[in-house]
Amino acid sequence: MDLTGAPWRKSSYSSRNGGACVEVAVVPGSKEGSDYVITMRDSKDPDGPVLTFTPDEWKAFTLGVQDGEFDVEDDSAEDHSAEEHKAGESTPGNAGA
């Protein structure tokens, strides 16, 4: 699929100095009977791989994002300590209080 000149859009929430951002573009195309597709790419690698979604796939993906289906747990010690404390579990130096 030729995406030259595609109208890529980046979230207004993304920072202007880099970071983890994606861009999306709605372009004419056919996939599973659709007249258009939604494409997504890494804004830091515009010549890299592109994901292509039908409208139904895009809807399922965005609903999954909103529901936290793709959230990644942070394994830092600080986060674990805070989670254990919230759950009422004992932490070092705090015998179950």
C-alpha positions in Angstrom: 0.0 0.0 0.0 1.4 3.4 -1.0 1.1 5.8 1.9 2.9 8.7 0.2 1.0 11.8 1.1 -1.2 10.1 3.6 -2.7 12.6 6.1 -0.9 11.3 9.3 -2.2 12.7 12.6 -0.5 12.6 15.9 -2.3 12.9 19.3 -2.5 16.4 20.7 -1.4 14.7 24.0 2.0 13.7 22.6 5.0 15.9 23.5 6.7 17.9 20.9 10.2 16.6 21.9 9.8 13.0 21.0 8.5 10.2 23.3 6.3 7.2 22.6 3.9 8.5 20.0 2.0 6.9 17.2 0.4 8.5 14.1 -2.7 7.4 12.4 -4.1 8.0 8.9 -7.4 7.1 7.3 -6.7 6.2 3.7 -8.7 4.8 0.8 -8.1 1.1 0.5 -9.8 -2.3 0.6 -9.4 -4.9 3.3 -12.2 -7.4 4.1 -14.7 -5.4 2.0 -14.0 -2.0 3.5 -13.7 1.2 1.3 -11.1 2.6 3.6 -8.5 1.5 6.2 -6.9 3.0 9.2 -3.2 2.9 9.3 -0.9 3.4 12.3 2.9 3.9 12.6 5.6 4.9 15.1 6.1 8.7 14.7 9.8 8.2 15.4 10.1 5.7 12.5 7.9 7.0 9.7 9.5 4.7 7.2 9.1 1.6 9.5 6.3 -0.9 9.7 2.7 0.2 9.4 -0.3 -1.6 11.0 -3.5 -1.6 8.9 -7.0 -1.9 10.4 -10.5 -2.3 9.0 -13.0 0.1 10.6 -14.3 -2.9 12.7 -10.7 -3.9 13.8 -10.0 -0.2 14.6 -13.1 0.0 16.8 -12.1 -3.2 18.6 -8.6 -2.0 19.1 -9.6 1.4 20.5 -12.1 -0.1 22.8 -9.4 -2.5 24.1 -7.1 0.5 24.7 -9.8 2.3 26.6 -10.5 -0.8 28.7 -6.8 -1.2 29.6 -6.5 -4.5 27.7 -3.0 -3.5 26.5 -1.7 -1.9 29.7 1.8 -3.1 30.6 2.7 -3.6 34.3 5.7 -1.7 35.5 8.0 -4.0 37.5 9.9 -1.3 39.4 10.4 -2.0 43.1 8.7 1.3 44.0 5.5 0.4 42.2 5.4 -3.0 43.9 5.9 -1.5 47.3 3.1 0.9 46.8 0.8 -1.8 45.5 1.6 -4.1 48.4 0.9 -1.3 50.9 -2.5 -0.5 49.2 -3.4 -4.1 49.4 -2.7 -4.2 53.1 0.2 -6.7 52.7 3.2 -6.3 54.9 6.3 -4.6 53.5 9.8 -4.6 55.0 9.8 -2.5 58.1 6.0 -2.5 58.4 4.9 -5.8 59.9 1.4 -5.9 58.4 0.3 -2.5 59.7 
